[in-house]
Amino acid sequence: MTEQKLTKANSHRATERGYAGGEIIEPGDLVPAGTPISDLWMEPLSKKEGEVARAMDEALSPNDADVNVEDLSGDALTGYAASLSINRGKLNDKDLRAAVTAKRADTA
């Protein structure tokens, strides 16, 4: 008996409604990692397509607490801070991350 292959993070997108990890997965959504691969309701994504899909999911997520400010730097960090009404001014990345973290803690 052969072992069934499982999806990896950002490796497949649903083409039709499916079921994975106790949740209904709608067409266009990323299939959660660890789901048995099916040719019936999902399609494989290239690494780049998977990363773009992940970024789009994060951008559309109503919960910005998922953003890891430690991974952001430069323009990305400045833009994220601005979305929280924090102006960079002369702050370096470390200090701007601290301001973002404080703002998010204050609004939680």
N, C-alpha and C positions, 0 to 999 in steps of 0.2 A: 504494500500500500504506500503510495507516495504522499509526502507531506504537503498540505495545502499552503500555498504562498500567501503571505500577509502584506498588506499595504504598509508603507513607511510614511513618516511625516511628510505631507505635501506631495505625495507621489501619485495620487489619483483624485479625479473629480467625478462627481455623480452626473450621469447623463439622464437618468430617470430617478424617480423616488426610490430610495432604498432604506435599509434598516441596518444600523451599526452601533454597537456600544450602548444599546438600550434607547437609541434615539432615531427618529425619522430623519433621513438625510435628503434634502431637497435637491432637484437638478441644479447644477452649477456650484453646489457647495463642495468643499474639500471633504474627502472621505477620511475619517479618523485613522491614525496609525493602528496597526494590529488587526485590521478588518480583513477577513478572507477575501482575496481578489475575485471579482466576478466580471465576466464579459457581458453580463446582462444589463447592468445598471451603472457601470463606472468605466472611465477611460484613464489610461496612464498619462502622466504629464512629464514633460522634460524637466530637468532640474530648474531651468530658468522659469518655465511656466509655473512650476510649483511655488517658487519664491515670489513671483508676481501675484499669484492667487493668495498666498499667505499674507502678503502686504496689503492686498485689497480687503481681505477679511478683517485684518486689524484696523484698517482705516475706517471701515464701516461699522466696527464694533462700538456699541454705545458705552462701553466701559474702558476709559482711557487708562485705568490703573494697570492694564496689561502692558503698557509701554515700559520697557526697561530703560530708564534714563542713563544707566551706565553704558549702554550700547550706543548712545547718541553722542555725536560731537559736531562741532562746527555749525554749519548751516542747519542741519537736522535738529540739533539741540536748540538753536536760536528760534527756529520755526515752531517747535513744540512749546517752548516757553512763551512765545508770543500768543499761541492759541490759548494759553492760560492767563493772558493779560500780564505777563512778566516781560519787561523790556531788558534786553541784555546789557545795555549801557557798556560799561568797561569791565564787566564781570568776565573772569576766565571760565572755562568749561566746568571746572570743579565747583566753583561758587554758584554758577548758574544751575548746575544739577542740584545743589543744596537748596536753592530757592524753589526749584520745581518740586522737589520732594516735600518741602515745607508747605507749599501751596496745596499739593494733593492731599497731604495729611490734614490740613485745615478744612478742606471741603469734603472729607470722607465722613 
